[in-house]
């Protein structure tokens, strides 16, 4: 016990030197904590917003559909609906499911024409699965739930390119099951804008009941079932179960639908640890230097301690403890500072648009980041800090171990 | 009186690249419990080397060295450290104290290393500091104490472990004459009242005068050994 106390007091014998290295460690760990929270928040925010807007957690298609979005590659809603509900009931009783038609075609105004995917949705179930309806500003109409006949919901980016406004008439042209071209006139009933420009430019929404009769498909046919689960962890459990239940269909989870995002997701976690590791590695040289100085300038005193009967093991422990205390103290101060800065921004978010304008959104990243602090991550940081402390302590403590009391006192 | 240090034919040779220096040359002597003995001699006469050998800080080249009946030249380094902790008290010329600890904590430290009980440590540290006249400075750090006061704390520390004897290598070398005399008076009183055995080296004639046995060394040999 006395060695713990002595080690603690020894840290403070050179306040300036200990202060400098403490600050370095604290700043490093502050930056590390903030960076990790920020990166995780950014990527998880992007993943979750993409899941909520675009992919859902799991999508089920006819096995042939994804190859070239063939209108003929459909399945019957009544064949699968109950089975899907049964499949998710155990792990995700609150899961929501939406069925859709997916029709690729051209959307034309008098000014322009662009290729889009028209999703024929059941609006009541669609609003429970995706949040596009929430991305329609108050003055920009509604998501198919008013009495506008033949309504279509498009994004503001599509509206700009077609140079149309709310209530404008536009024509959607696509190939039906027989290979015949069908042109249908719609009226813009809502204009949405998400943080993902790529999604916005490709997707428009119409009522299933409005478009179904033009497709030539049998009654009840759909192209896609989208399943929204409580979170990514649940998705990792449910997706394989659904895959087993529907061996003849394509069952994809969010990471398969967007492998790049999934890769970013894993990569960010990994990079966070690597960056923190590099921080600590660099810091450990500072720690070694400080402790080495502390040992060398105390040579005579360490010799005296050995002479009056302090064992080598005790002297070694003392130097180890001093180093670990120093590192841990700086680390904890840094982490607390990091938490103090991250906590308030977890609710409000950090708006990056001030220095990059729309560029994040153009690449599908949200421009407001909500940093994430998770206990597991903080625990990992603390473990890394202690590890760095112990490793940096070894060399100085070994130096102290090599001292012979008599020779040390003679210096 | 019981012999606590028995030295027979003790030799210590330092090997330099160029030459061999015989620092202690066939020294034989005994020291008994309760002695107040000084080792004198010009610098280079081997006083410090002899004290280091007796204190188990150095190993002899040949000869035997028994402390309390035990041949300490046979102990391993680790056993030697433990032996020093429990049997020998040290007062060095300088750098005796741990600067971050108070006077009382410095005295207590050795007893903590010995693993004594907290109440006992506290009581003894207080008693010893009072005995060396520092009852009012117990919570001062060494930097707030004068050189003489620091050496008195060192004496209290040396006694704290209840050693068989206290070795003091030129304890007054860095002190002014008044402090030196004061320190010696305290050591003498502890020797008489508590029966603590002191062996110290010095080349200050006024200090020598206080000793009851004077062993004179020259070129590593005992040239005179007088009791007064």
Interface residues (C-beta under 8 A of the other chain):
Chain A: X1 X2 X6 X9 X10 X12 X13 X300 X301 X304 X305 X306 X307 X308 X309 X310 X311 X312 X314 X405 X406 X409
Chain B: X52 X55 X57 X58 X78 X81 X82 X84 X85 X86 X90 X92 X95 X96 X98 X99 X100 X101 X109 X110 X112 X113 X114 X157 X161
